[in-house]
């Protein structure tokens, strides 16, 4: 284990989104998983919006 210093405001924000009996470690890990998922969706959307695609029948 290690200690991570956060402001009282950040601590309160974590408490607000935490579930009953959820530790700060669990909250942060859940937020990390959500952020990774969002980054994946953002990358996919950028590719679909910016890249050109050729139908397989034309390859």
C-alpha positions as CSV (number, residue, x, y, z in Angstrom):
1,X,0.0,0.0,0.0
2,X,1.0,3.6,-0.4
3,X,-0.4,7.0,0.5
4,X,-1.7,9.4,-2.1
5,X,-2.2,13.0,-1.0
6,X,-5.4,14.6,-2.3
7,X,-7.2,17.8,-1.3
8,X,-10.2,17.7,0.9
9,X,-12.2,18.7,-2.2
10,X,-11.0,15.7,-4.1
11,X,-11.7,13.5,-1.2
12,X,-15.2,14.8,-1.1
13,X,-15.7,14.2,-4.8
14,X,-14.5,10.6,-4.4
15,X,-16.9,10.1,-1.5
16,X,-19.8,11.5,-3.7
17,X,-19.2,9.0,-6.5
18,X,-18.3,6.1,-4.3
19,X,-20.7,3.3,-3.5
20,X,-21.5,2.1,0.0
21,X,-18.5,0.4,1.6
22,X,-16.4,1.1,-1.5
23,X,-12.7,2.0,-0.7
24,X,-10.9,4.8,-2.3
25,X,-8.8,2.2,-4.1
26,X,-11.9,0.6,-5.6
27,X,-13.3,4.0,-6.6
28,X,-10.1,5.0,-8.3
29,X,-9.9,1.7,-10.1
30,X,-13.5,2.0,-11.3
31,X,-12.8,5.5,-12.6
32,X,-9.7,4.2,-14.4
33,X,-11.6,1.4,-16.1
34,X,-14.3,4.0,-17.2
35,X,-11.6,6.3,-18.5
36,X,-9.9,3.6,-20.5
37,X,-13.3,2.6,-22.0
38,X,-14.0,6.2,-22.9
39,X,-10.5,6.6,-24.5
40,X,-11.2,3.5,-26.6
41,X,-14.5,4.9,-27.8
42,X,-13.0,8.3,-28.6
43,X,-10.3,6.6,-30.7
44,X,-12.8,4.5,-32.6
45,X,-15.0,7.6,-33.3
46,X,-12.0,9.6,-34.5
47,X,-11.0,6.7,-36.9
48,X,-14.5,6.5,-38.2
49,X,-14.8,10.3,-38.6
50,X,-11.4,10.9,-40.2
51,X,-10.2,7.8,-42.0
52,X,-11.3,6.6,-45.5
53,X,-12.6,3.1,-45.8
54,X,-12.7,0.9,-48.9
55,X,-15.4,-1.8,-49.1
56,X,-13.9,-5.3,-49.0
57,X,-15.4,-6.0,-52.4
58,X,-13.2,-3.3,-53.9
59,X,-9.9,-4.6,-52.4
